[in-house]
């Protein structure tokens, strides 16, 4: 985990977030630009979920008070829940949801459309035959 800046790292450490990430198996690194991950989280198989202050407060209290506290994330239903009946819905774009459920990265997404791509290429070469000799296939 790379905090976005020095002040963010200091605040996170004051709140104990560094311990939570380390306990979950992540490394806690020096501050750096985290925008790459924030803007491409779904490309790394991470589920981007935004929760309100009340929900985050509840989760932190439960994590501190209940040893082995466990959350259940249901991407299909777009919910987060726990064993005590707490449940929170979250929004996610249909595109991101489909890619995560199908396990598609950029290459997988492209391959999922290989039939359409091949048909397009065949039409393109039929309309512009000179392209075929210019492109190695």
C-alpha positions as CSV (number, residue, x, y, z in Angstrom):
1,X,0.0,0.0,0.0
2,X,1.4,3.4,-1.0
3,X,-0.1,6.4,0.8
4,X,-0.7,9.3,-1.5
5,X,1.3,11.8,0.5
6,X,3.2,12.3,3.8
7,X,0.2,13.8,5.6
8,X,-2.0,11.0,4.4
9,X,0.5,8.4,5.6
10,X,0.8,10.1,9.0
11,X,-3.0,10.3,9.4
12,X,-3.5,6.6,8.3
13,X,-0.8,5.5,10.8
14,X,-2.5,7.5,13.6
15,X,-5.8,5.7,12.8
16,X,-4.1,2.3,12.7
17,X,-4.7,1.7,9.0
18,X,-1.1,0.7,8.4
19,X,-1.6,-2.2,10.9
20,X,-4.8,-3.3,9.2
21,X,-3.2,-3.4,5.7
22,X,-0.1,-5.2,7.1
23,X,-2.3,-7.7,8.9
24,X,-4.1,-8.3,5.6
25,X,-0.8,-9.1,3.9
26,X,-0.1,-5.8,2.2
27,X,3.2,-4.0,2.5
28,X,3.1,-0.4,3.9
29,X,5.4,1.8,1.8
30,X,6.6,5.3,1.8
31,X,4.3,8.0,0.3
32,X,4.0,8.2,-3.5
33,X,1.5,8.9,-6.2
34,X,-1.5,6.6,-5.6
35,X,-3.5,8.1,-8.4
36,X,-2.5,5.3,-10.8
37,X,-4.1,2.7,-8.5
38,X,-7.1,4.9,-7.7
39,X,-7.8,5.5,-11.4
40,X,-7.2,1.9,-12.4
41,X,-8.2,-0.2,-9.4
42,X,-10.6,-2.4,-11.4
43,X,-7.7,-3.2,-13.8
44,X,-5.9,-4.9,-10.8
45,X,-8.9,-6.9,-9.8
46,X,-9.8,-4.6,-6.9
47,X,-13.4,-3.7,-6.2
48,X,-13.8,0.1,-5.9
49,X,-16.4,0.7,-3.2
50,X,-17.2,4.1,-1.8
51,X,-18.9,4.2,1.6
52,X,-20.2,7.0,3.7
53,X,-18.7,8.2,7.0
54,X,-21.3,6.3,9.1
55,X,-20.6,3.0,7.4
56,X,-16.8,3.4,7.6
57,X,-17.1,4.3,11.3
58,X,-19.2,1.2,11.9
59,X,-16.7,-1.0,10.1
60,X,-13.7,0.4,12.1
61,X,-15.5,0.0,15.4
62,X,-16.4,-3.6,14.5
63,X,-12.9,-4.4,13.3
64,X,-11.4,-3.1,16.6
65,X,-14.0,-4.7,18.9
66,X,-14.6,-8.1,17.3
67,X,-11.6,-10.5,16.8
68,X,-11.7,-12.0,13.4
69,X,-14.4,-9.6,12.2
70,X,-15.5,-10.7,8.7
71,X,-17.2,-8.8,5.9
72,X,-19.0,-10.4,3.0
73,X,-18.8,-8.7,-0.4
74,X,-21.3,-9.7,-3.0
75,X,-20.4,-8.1,-6.3
76,X,-23.4,-9.7,-8.1
77,X,-25.8,-8.0,-5.6
78,X,-23.6,-5.0,-5.0
79,X,-23.7,-5.3,-1.2
80,X,-21.3,-5.5,1.7
81,X,-22.6,-7.2,4.8
82,X,-21.6,-8.8,8.1
83,X,-22.8,-11.6,10.3
84,X,-24.7,-9.2,12.6
85,X,-27.1,-8.2,9.9
86,X,-25.4,-5.0,8.8
87,X,-25.8,-4.5,5.1
88,X,-24.7,-1.7,2.7
89,X,-25.3,-1.4,-1.0
90,X,-22.7,0.1,-3.2
91,X,-22.6,1.5,-6.8
92,X,-20.4,0.2,-9.5
93,X,-20.5,0.8,-13.3
94,X,-22.0,-2.0,-15.3
95,X,-18.8,-2.3,-17.4
96,X,-16.5,-2.6,-14.3
97,X,-18.9,-5.1,-12.7
98,X,-18.9,-7.3,-15.8
99,X,-15.1,-7.2,-16.2
100,X,-14.6,-8.2,-12.6
101,X,-17.2,-10.9,-12.7
102,X,-15.8,-12.3,-15.9
103,X,-12.2,-12.0,-14.7
104,X,-11.4,-9.8,-17.8
105,X,-8.3,-7.7,-17.9
106,X,-7.7,-5.6,-21.1
107,X,-6.5,-8.7,-23.0
108,X,-9.4,-10.8,-21.8
109,X,-11.9,-8.1,-22.8
110,X,-10.3,-7.9,-26.2
111,X,-10.4,-11.7,-26.6
112,X,-14.1,-11.7,-25.6
113,X,-14.7,-9.7,-28.8
114,X,-12.4,-11.7,-31.1
115,X,-15.2,-12.8,-33.4
116,X,-16.4,-9.2,-34.0
117,X,-12.8,-8.0,-34.4
118,X,-12.1,-10.7,-37.0
119,X,-15.3,-9.8,-38.9
120,X,-14.3,-6.1,-38.8
121,X,-10.8,-6.9,-40.1
122,X,-12.2,-9.0,-43.0
123,X,-14.6,-6.2,-44.0
124,X,-11.8,-3.7,-43.8
125,X,-9.5,-5.7,-46.0
126,X,-12.3,-6.4,-48.5
127,X,-13.0,-2.6,-48.7
128,X,-9.3,-1.7,-48.8
129,X,-7.4,-4.6,-50.3
130,X,-4.1,-2.6,-50.5
131,X,-4.0,-2.7,-46.7
132,X,-3.4,-6.5,-46.6
133,X,-0.1,-6.2,-48.4
134,X,1.0,-3.4,-46.1
135,X,0.3,-5.4,-42.9
136,X,2.0,-8.6,-41.9
137,X,-0.5,-11.1,-40.7
